[in-house]
Amino acid sequence: MGETVPEGLMTARVGEVRECLDPVCFLSIIEKTSLGGEGMVDVSLLRCTEYSTERLKGLMLEAFGHVRFSPDAFRSARVVLKPNLLSAVGPDSGIVTHPAFFQAAAELVLDHGGRPVLAESPAVASLENALAASGYAGVVGRLGIEVADPALTARITFDQAVKMRSFEVARAFVEADVILNLPKFKTHNLTYVTASVKNLFGAVPGMRKSALHLQCPEPGDFSEAILDLYGAFLHGSGRGRTLVHLMDAVVALEGNGPGSGGKPRALNAVVTGLDGLAVDWVATRVSGLDPLLCPILVSGFARGLGVSSGDEVRVVGEDLDRMRVKGFAPPGGFSMAGILRIAPVGKALKRLFTGRPVPRAGLCTLCLQCRDICPAQAIGGAGTGRTVPVVDYGRCIRCWCCMEVCPVDAMEMKRGALQWVMR
């Protein structure tokens, strides 16, 4: 799709919303002005070409100034840091928030008298294994950072939910005074991209994520559920908390993300803000992908969970057009075929236009993480004489969780017989 943003948008004047310096006050003003008002929401966009902790700390402080968030809010506060630790993979994979990025944020919390807590729940791998493989274990040990137990949960609700009113999340998020959301910018075969808003799905413990996929198998329904969760964090039950988004887009993931099927790609960016939709819109624009193809953004704008369009976003720092990259590969599983999932045609016809996950002999190690994560229980063991798991495509809901968690990229996407029509 072509350019959708008017010329000169990035130089639009700042509205009165920026007069409030208190971060909690600022969040409440965002809520009021994003429902069609004239207020602008600032998002910081800064260039960063390497994972240097000291460099990142300086950029994060600069970004906080851009969005009028004072790190004094950390003082004596319980600050939950939520990175993206999807699986037990290395720091240079482009799949996880880089440990140097996490360390920079954690040190800023400590420098300003806060109590950092790491809270995350990988899809299949144990948190201990994910911390070790990603390089986080050393950082957590050196800095003495508390690691929240994802098995200790609490329930949050959102009365204006569309799909799911109630969510069970790690208790640490409910007990937090401040949440520093540290997403990794990646493509996603179900939601087009995964960024700030989608990263909060990691607050849902382990395999409970699969249950949500089963309840909401279509991209639109799943995106609405993710937005319900985001709404619960913003407006739901529990004591008030400040939510800040610090995005690692120094190295992103393109192609068949968000797991090992994707490929690392430098975006050289740190994107920061207090409105997750606004931050995700800016990051998607930097990647050169179209925000209007992301169902979380499109529906989030319409539902008033932040800005109602990109027209309400003011980029501070680097020029967005100069930061934008070319040729960033979109996810292969997200195509016009998504329309057919909700069209009034039979399942058999839809499958002709829709890709499917296929295990690759020679790469598959039969770890069966795909079987364990599958919400539809469509994947079984290898069977006699087979070297790959058996997939029941009649039960498969095309959520791509198997591709997401496969540690060796052994699940490939095979196009539907008529998918060439969509191309």
Protein Blocks (a to p, Z undefined) as FASTA:
>chain_A
ZZfbdehklmpccdfklmpmbfklmmmmmmmmmnopabdcdddddddfbdcfklmmmmmm
mmmmmnopafklmgopacddddddfbacdfklomaccfklmmmmmmmmmmnopacddddd
dfklcfklmmmmnommmmmmmnopacddfkbccddddfkbfklmbdcddfklmmpmbdcd
dddddddfklopacfklmmmmmpgcjlmmmmmmmmmbfklmmmmmmmmmmmmmmmgcddd
dddddddfkbccehjdfblmbccddehiacddfbfklmmmmmmmmnopafklpmklmmmm
mnopacfbfklpccehjafklmpcghiacdfklcfklmmmmpccdfklmmmmpccdddde
hjagolommmmmmmnlpaccebehiabdcddfklpgolommmmmmmnlpaccdddfklmm
mZZ
